[in-house]
Amino acid sequence: MLTNTLNTNEVKIAAGTEVEFTRLSIGVRSTEFALIGENPALPHRLIISHQESGVGTSRRRRSVVRFEKSIAGHIDATAVIKGSAYLVLDNPIGNVTTAVLATDLIANLLSFCASLGASTTILYDGTGNGATALISGGI
């Protein structure tokens, strides 16, 4: 289980600097964190949730880690706009005995979004191959 305060480089912004979150709520299969010091009119949230379905070897877990951030519009500054980014893992937990499938898939996704391939540096600024495709709408 995560600590109630994420303040030791667990979350960073594009510049690579740490931002801190504190837990707002916790449920049976979900939790929500808020950016410490956020403007209440412009929430910045981390939400983690899990849902299971199926039985036996058909059992699956859908896990979501989602960030949501509200900002003033760039063209119409009187309008509050919200963006979100999330990672979804659809894991066939009823028919696996290790976490290898899940860890490989997460490694594939994170490395594609946060690197340029041959580099071992994590790119937080959205310039990784996958991040660039997401931001620009490119394929």
C-alpha positions as CSV (number, residue, x, y, z in Angstrom):
1,M,0.0,0.0,0.0
2,L,1.2,3.5,-0.8
3,T,2.0,5.9,2.0
4,N,-0.5,8.7,2.7
5,T,1.9,11.3,1.4
6,L,3.9,10.9,-1.9
7,N,6.8,13.2,-1.3
8,T,10.0,11.4,-2.1
9,N,10.2,11.7,-5.9
10,E,7.3,9.3,-6.6
11,V,5.7,11.9,-8.9
12,K,7.5,14.5,-11.1
13,I,6.5,17.2,-13.6
14,A,7.9,17.6,-17.1
15,A,10.9,19.5,-15.8
16,G,11.9,16.5,-13.8
17,T,11.2,18.1,-10.4
18,E,9.2,16.4,-7.7
19,V,5.6,17.3,-6.8
20,E,4.0,16.1,-3.7
21,F,0.5,14.5,-3.3
22,T,-1.5,13.6,-0.2
23,R,-4.2,11.0,0.1
24,L,-7.8,12.4,0.1
25,S,-9.7,9.1,0.3
26,I,-9.4,5.4,0.2
27,G,-11.9,2.8,-0.6
28,V,-12.0,-1.0,-0.9
29,R,-10.6,-1.0,-4.5
30,S,-9.6,2.7,-5.1
31,T,-7.8,5.7,-3.7
32,E,-7.4,9.4,-4.6
33,F,-4.5,11.8,-3.9
34,A,-4.5,15.6,-4.3
35,L,-1.5,17.8,-5.1
36,I,-0.3,19.4,-1.9
37,G,-1.0,23.1,-2.1
38,E,-3.2,22.9,-5.2
39,N,-5.6,25.7,-6.0
40,P,-9.1,24.2,-5.0
41,A,-10.6,25.6,-8.2
42,L,-7.9,23.8,-10.2
43,P,-7.6,20.3,-8.8
44,H,-4.7,18.0,-9.7
45,R,-5.4,14.4,-8.7
46,L,-3.9,10.9,-8.8
47,I,-6.5,8.2,-8.8
48,I,-5.8,4.5,-8.5
49,S,-8.6,1.9,-9.0
50,H,-9.0,-1.8,-9.6
51,Q,-12.0,-3.9,-10.8
52,E,-12.1,-7.7,-11.1
53,S,-14.3,-9.8,-13.4
54,G,-14.7,-13.4,-14.4
55,V,-14.1,-16.6,-12.4
56,G,-11.5,-19.3,-12.4
57,T,-9.0,-19.2,-15.2
58,S,-11.1,-16.5,-16.9
59,R,-10.6,-14.1,-14.0
60,R,-9.2,-10.6,-14.9
61,R,-8.2,-7.5,-13.1
62,R,-8.4,-4.1,-14.7
63,S,-6.2,-1.7,-12.8
64,V,-6.0,2.1,-13.6
65,V,-3.5,4.7,-12.5
66,R,-4.9,8.1,-13.6
67,F,-3.7,11.7,-13.3
68,E,-6.2,14.5,-13.8
69,K,-5.3,18.2,-13.9
70,S,-7.5,21.3,-14.3
71,I,-6.0,24.5,-15.6
72,A,-7.3,27.8,-16.9
73,G,-7.9,27.7,-20.7
74,H,-5.1,29.2,-22.8
75,I,-7.5,30.9,-25.3
76,D,-10.5,31.5,-22.9
77,A,-8.8,32.0,-19.5
78,T,-12.2,32.1,-17.9
79,A,-12.9,28.5,-18.7
80,V,-11.5,25.7,-16.6
81,I,-10.3,22.8,-18.6
82,K,-9.3,19.3,-17.5
83,G,-6.9,16.8,-19.0
84,S,-6.2,13.3,-18.0
85,A,-3.6,10.6,-18.6
86,Y,-3.8,7.1,-17.4
87,L,-2.2,3.7,-17.6
88,V,-4.5,0.7,-17.7
89,L,-3.4,-2.9,-17.0
90,D,-5.9,-5.6,-18.1
91,N,-4.3,-8.6,-16.4
92,P,-5.5,-12.2,-16.8
93,I,-5.0,-13.0,-13.1
94,G,-6.9,-16.2,-13.2
95,N,-4.5,-17.9,-15.6
96,V,-1.1,-16.7,-14.6
97,T,1.2,-17.7,-11.7
98,T,3.7,-14.9,-11.9
99,A,3.7,-11.2,-12.6
100,V,6.0,-11.5,-15.6
101,L,3.3,-10.7,-18.2
102,A,2.2,-7.6,-16.3
103,T,5.7,-6.3,-15.6
104,D,6.8,-6.9,-19.2
105,L,3.8,-5.0,-20.6
106,I,4.3,-2.1,-18.2
107,A,8.1,-2.0,-19.0
108,N,7.2,-1.9,-22.7
109,L,4.8,1.0,-22.3
110,L,6.9,3.1,-19.9
111,S,10.1,2.7,-21.9
112,F,8.3,3.5,-25.2
113,C,6.8,6.7,-23.7
114,A,9.8,7.8,-21.7
115,S,12.8,7.0,-23.8
116,L,14.2,7.4,-27.3
117,G,15.2,3.8,-27.7
118,A,18.9,3.5,-27.3
119,S,19.0,5.8,-24.3
120,T,18.8,4.7,-20.7
121,T,17.7,8.1,-19.5
122,I,14.0,8.6,-18.5
123,L,12.5,11.6,-20.3
124,Y,9.9,13.4,-18.2
125,D,9.5,16.2,-20.7
126,G,7.2,14.4,-23.2
127,T,10.0,13.9,-25.8
128,G,10.1,10.1,-25.6
129,N,8.9,8.2,-28.7
130,G,5.5,7.2,-27.3
131,A,4.9,10.5,-25.5
132,T,5.6,12.4,-28.7
133,A,3.0,10.3,-30.5
134,L,0.5,10.9,-27.8
135,I,1.0,14.6,-27.6
136,S,1.1,15.3,-31.3
137,G,-1.5,12.8,-32.4
138,G,1.1,11.1,-34.5
139,I,1.4,7.5,-35.6
